[in-house]
């Protein structure tokens, strides 16, 4: 078996693929929000808690796989949001501060960990901070200083 793959009925909604060499890939589609009950069209946005939870859970899965089948193997993780032009970051403090991404893609670059199971929390905090900084904020508001994901 070369890989395990899980798709939703609509392949672009959620996709997870794990290869036997340890390579893992997760993708999902961000939805445009056109709600007639809202005073404005929200368009394409990344929700601070809801969408970041997908990245956090993917890193949890990757840490479990590394701990079980690839112990002490360094890991390289990248996070990209493709077709992000016009997207904005929706946070609790977004009101009146809607900074829109101008480039076609938002690529946060690579993040490295010598031991992913031990460094996962700091890695996810680094990813969150870099995403928030792309939208002119100092740091992510959904992680504490130790990298614990805050869902409230």
C-alpha positions in Angstrom: 0.0 0.0 0.0 1.5 3.3 -1.1 -0.8 5.6 0.9 -4.0 6.1 2.9 -6.4 8.7 1.5 -9.5 10.1 2.9 -11.8 12.4 0.9 -15.1 13.9 1.4 -17.7 13.4 -1.3 -16.6 16.7 -2.7 -12.8 16.2 -3.0 -12.0 19.9 -2.5 -13.8 20.2 0.9 -11.5 18.1 3.0 -8.6 15.9 2.0 -6.1 13.9 4.0 -3.4 11.7 2.6 -0.7 9.8 4.4 2.2 8.1 2.5 4.2 5.2 3.8 7.4 7.3 3.7 5.9 9.6 6.4 4.8 12.4 4.0 1.3 13.7 5.1 -0.9 16.3 3.4 -4.1 17.9 4.4 -6.2 20.3 2.5 -9.5 22.0 2.8 -11.5 24.6 1.1 -12.3 27.9 2.8 -15.8 29.1 2.2 -17.0 32.5 1.0 -19.6 33.8 3.3 -22.6 35.5 1.7 -25.1 36.0 4.5 -28.0 38.3 3.7 -28.6 38.8 7.4 -25.2 40.5 7.9 -24.7 44.2 7.2 -21.9 43.5 4.8 -20.6 40.7 2.6 -17.9 39.0 4.6 -16.3 37.4 1.6 -13.4 34.9 2.0 -12.0 34.8 5.5 -9.9 32.6 7.9 -11.5 32.2 11.3 -9.1 32.4 14.1 -10.3 29.5 16.1 -12.4 27.4 13.7 -9.9 27.3 10.8 -6.8 27.2 12.9 -8.2 24.1 14.7 -7.7 22.2 11.4 -4.0 23.0 11.4 -3.7 22.2 15.1 -5.5 18.8 14.7 -3.3 18.0 11.6 -0.2 18.6 13.7 -1.6 16.4 16.4 -2.1 13.6 13.9 1.4 14.2 12.5 2.9 14.0 16.0 1.1 10.7 16.7 2.4 9.2 13.4 5.9 10.4 14.1 5.9 9.2 17.7 4.6 5.7 16.7 6.3 5.0 13.4 9.0 7.6 12.9 10.5 8.2 16.4 13.2 10.8 16.6 12.8 11.8 12.9 13.0 15.5 12.2 10.0 17.0 10.6 9.4 19.8 8.2 5.9 21.4 8.1 4.6 24.0 5.7 1.4 25.9 5.7 -0.1 27.6 2.6 -3.4 29.1 1.7 -3.9 29.0 -2.0 -6.1 31.5 -3.9 -6.1 33.7 -0.8 -6.4 37.0 -2.6 -9.1 39.0 -0.9 -9.1 36.8 2.2 -9.0 38.4 5.7 -8.4 37.1 9.2 -11.5 37.0 11.3 -10.7 37.3 15.0 -12.4 38.6 18.1 -10.6 41.9 17.6 -11.4 42.2 13.8 -14.2 44.7 14.1 -13.1 47.8 12.2 -9.7 46.2 11.3 -10.3 44.2 8.2 -6.9 43.8 6.5 -7.3 42.0 3.2 -4.6 39.7 1.7 -3.5 41.1 -1.7 -1.3 38.4 -3.2 -2.7 35.3 -5.0 -1.4 32.8 -2.4 -0.5 33.1 1.3 2.6 30.9 2.0 3.8 30.9 5.6 6.9 29.0 4.8 8.5 26.0 6.4 8.6 25.1 10.1 11.1 22.6 11.4 11.1 20.3 14.5 13.8 17.9 15.6 11.2 15.9 17.6 7.6 16.8 16.5 5.8 15.1 19.4 7.8 17.2 21.9 7.8 20.4 19.9 4.3 20.3 18.4 2.8 23.0 20.6 5.6 25.5 20.0 5.4 24.7 16.3 1.6 25.4 16.1 2.1 28.6 18.0 4.8 29.7 15.5 2.5 28.9 12.6 -0.3 30.9 14.2 1.9 33.8 15.0 3.2 33.9 11.4 -0.4 33.8 10.0 -1.4 36.7 12.3 1.7 38.7 11.4 0.7 38.4 7.7 -2.3 40.4 8.7 -0.3 43.1 10.6 -0.9 41.7 14.1 1.8 41.0 16.7 1.0 37.5 17.5 -1.8 34.9 17.4 -4.5 35.3 20.1 -5.5 31.7 20.0 -2.3 30.3 21.6 -0.8 30.9 25.0 2.9 31.4 25.5 3.5 27.6 25.8 1.6 26.9 22.5 -1.6 25.6 24.0 -4.5 26.1 21.6 -7.3 28.2 23.3 -10.7 27.5 21.9 -12.5 30.2 24.0 
